[in-house]
Amino acid sequence: MKPLVYKKSRKVRGTEPERHKLHLAKGDTIRVIRGEHRGREGKILQVYPKRFRVIVEGINLLKKHKRATTAQGESGIIEIPGPIAASNVMLLDPKSGAPTRVRRHRDTDGTIERIAVKSGQPIPRVRAK
């Protein structure tokens, strides 16, 4: 007879999930290259490096049923953007507007700059405040 092994006890506890190195950042303009929304463009609202996903405005809209929290509050069905895999989106070239791969370049002062492979133009990081 096979010995009984509990799967939960075999799992290593307290380990951090792997953080993926993303070529994307919040505020970047992207184009979806795979999936149901292929060809559509939008701006990144949120990035999840541990889950390797991004939320893009107007893409992968999910319907959320919202209940009124107060007597005067609004209730109804609202649409919110859902996360999609980061591998399914490509950054847009700042010069031509076409999808491009990203190269990293370290300056003399140590800052890392993203460079579009197609045009060689630097891609500025949009710092949200």
N, C-alpha and C positions, 0 to 999 in steps of 0.2 A: 504494500500500500504506500502511496506517495505521501510524504509528510506535508502537513498543512503550513503554509507560509503566508503571513499577513503582508500584503503589499505596502500598506501604510507604514509599517515599521521598517521597511527596507529603504524608504525615501530618506535622503539626507536633509535634515531640517536646518533652517537658518541660513541657507545659501541664497545669495542674491542672483536674480536672473541675469543672463548675459546681456550686456548693453551693446547694441549694434552701432557701428560707426555709420552715421547717415551723411549723405551728400546733400541733404535738405535742411532748411532751417525755417523757423516761423517767419512768415511774411514773404517767402519766395513765391514767384509765379511759376506754375507747373502746367504740364499737359499730361492727361491720363493716356497711357500707351497700351494698356491691357484691360480687359473686362467689359462690363456692361456700359460704362461711361467713356469708352475709348474715343479720343479726339477732343474731349472737352477740356477747357482751361479754367484755372481758378487760382486763388491765393491760399496758401497754407495758413490755417488758423491755429493748429496745435500739432506738436510732434511728440510721439511716444517711442523713445529709443529702445526701451526694454521690450516692447511688443512689436517693434519694427513696423509701426503704422503711423499714418498721418491723417489729419482731418482737413479736408479742402472745402472751401465755401461753395455751396451749390452743387456738390457732387456726393452721391450715395446718400440721398435724403431719406431719413427714417421718420415715420409718423409716431409721435409720442402723445399719449392721452394724458392731458394735464387736468388735475382736479383743482378747483378753487380752494385756496388755503384759508381765505377769509370770506365773509359774507359778500363783500364788494369785489372780491377777486375774480379774475377771468378764468374760465375753464374752457376746454375744447381740445381739438386735435391740432397740435403744432408740428411743423416739420423741422427737424434738426439734422445737420450733416453727421454722418457716421464715419468711422475710421476705415481707411483702405490701406492695403499693403504698400510700403514705401518702394518696393521693387516695381510696382505698376505705374509709377509716375516718373516723369523726366523733367528736369529743370529747363527753363527756356533761356535761350541765348539772348543777352541784353542787346546785341547789335542787330541780329536778323529776326529774332522772335521764333526761331526754330528750336526743337528739342535738342539738347546737347548733353554730352557726358561732362564730368567735372574733374579737373586736375587740381591738385593742391600745390601751392608754392609758398615756401617759408622765406620771409623777408629777412634782411640783416638784423632787424630789431627783434626777431623771433615771432612776429605775428604770422599766422597762416592765412593766406589769401586763396580764394577759390577762383579758378580760371576756366572759362568755357573752352572746350577742346576744339570746337568748330571755328570760332573766330579769334581765339586767343585773348579776348577781352576779360578783364576781371569782373567777377560777379559780386556786387556789394551785398553785405549782410544788412538786412533791415532790422534795426534794433527797436523793438517795441518798448515804449515807456509806460 
